[in-house]
Amino acid sequence: MNKTFFLVLVLLCFTQCGETFFYTQEIPINTEGWSYDKAKKFDFKIQEANQKYQAFLDIKHTPDYPYQNLYYQLKTTNPKGNVDKRMLSTNLADKTGQWYGSCNSTSCNVRINLEKEISFEDIGNYTIEIEQWTRDSLLQEVESIALHIQATAQK
C-alpha cells in the first residue's frame, strides 16, 4: 500500500511540475526535404478571448543543416477568416557554427518563443501555417516543426 501511494505521488509531481500546454502538435518533415509549397499547418480552438497565451516553436534539425538560421513565413488565420502574415528568421547556430538548443549526434532541437504574451481576439478555430522561405526551394535536414501554446496569467 505504501509503495503504491508513493508511486502515485511521484507520478502526480511529474505531471504537475512540467510545462503544460493547452495545444501542442509536432509535424514531421519528409526526409526528401521541406518544399516551399508544403506549409506546416496547425489548427486549434480558442475558447476564451480575454486569456493571455505564450506560443513556442520547436525546430528539430540534423547537425548537417547547412545554414546558421531558418527563414520562414508565419501565417495566422482567425475564425473570421482574417489573415496575418509575418516573415521571421530564427538563428539555429551562433557565428562560429555552434548549434543552439539541445543536440546529440543525430539531431538538434531549438525552442523559439514566438510570442511572450498574445491574446486571440475571437473565440473559435485558428490556423497557423509555417512555410519555409530559405534560399533552397527544397530545404534539407529539418526533421520536424512543433507548435506549443500555453495559457499564462490573465491581466
Secondary structure, 3 states (H helix, E strand, C coil): CHHHHHHHHHHHHHHHHCCCCCEEEEEECCCCCEECCCCEEEEEEECCCCCCEEEEEEEEECCCCCCCEEEEEEEEECCCCCEEEEEEEEECECCCCCECCEECCCCEEEEEEEEEEECCCCCEEEEEEEEECCCCCEECCEEEEEEEEEECCCC
